[in-house]
Amino acid sequence: MSPAVPRIDFYDDPAAFLDAAGGYLAADPVVVSVVATVAERAARRGPEGHPYEWWATASLDGRVVGVAMRTAPFAPYPLFICPMPDEAAVELARALHARGEHPGGANGSLPASRIVAEESARLWGGTVEGALEARLWELAELAVPSGVLGRPRKATYADVEVCLEWFNDFGRAAREQAGNADRAQAEEHHDADDIRKRIDEGRILLWELDGEVVHLTGFNAPAFGVARIGPVYTPKAHQGHGYASAAVAEVSRQLLAAGARVALYTDKDNPVSNHVYAKIGFRPLVDSANHTVSRR
């Protein structure tokens, strides 16, 4: 008997996707937190109007075994892929090819994201270029640093300009700190409306010293009980004073008090951030990578 072929279903309606994939998302909510967070936010706010905006399930014998989405608002509009069996990853690439939809990139959990990228390149006659590798961490036991000068506070509308600048500079600064400044990377561009929404929802914490804002930590609302921290940004002039450790610990404390599990991503090549988060109690879970898929 031939092995079952995974079934791929696409959803334009995030609420329908959450209904179909709820069991899978709830089973390992930290690992799937990116997809769960984006889907829940879209279901709450409505469509964002991006060039692509869909979610997908991969099923075997009627059971969801993986999920993916394409909601990135920036070129090349990469997919984001959660863990799934190898054969499901291959079938996802084939389903997209059958739709005539070329994936400009395949990001997410390894090895699934790499398999989707490689099969897509084969089908479209292109190549795969690996980009930055990331690591997902979950907070195990919080260790709050002591002796850090300054205080935390929530961002207000008076902080929109600085928050916007730091959100948009985060990717470049993180690559520089990791020694990857020369590696091109497609990134989301935030606007003032996005920052105001985050401020309205209380999802930006600033660290202030003597009336000057010296650090920013953002975070997402919990999805399936998991809240993901990021971005975490300290301007170069203020680095080395423990502001990131203190701010991330404070955000983590608040999220834990609200009953959420806490997770975040780091660049695997960034020894500074990896050390900081390990020291305050985060433990690595799974690795992921971004892949660019070209076509002839």
Buried (B, 14 or more C-beta within 10 A) or exposed (E): EEEEEBBBBBBEBBEBBBEBBEEBBEEBBBBBBBBBBBBBBBBEEEEEEBEBBBBBBBBBEEEBBBBBBBBBBEEEBBBBBBBBBEBBBBBBBBBBBEEEBBBBBBBBBBBBBBBBBBBBBBBBEBBBBEBBBBBBBBBEEBBEBEEBEBEBEEBEEEBBEBBBBBBBBBBEBBBBBBEBEEBEBBEEEBEEEBBBEBBEEEBBBBBBBEEEBBBBBBBBBBBBEBBBBBBBBBBEEBBEBBBBBBBBBBBBBBBBEEEBBBBBBBBBBBEBBBEBBBEBBBEBEBEBBBBBBBEE
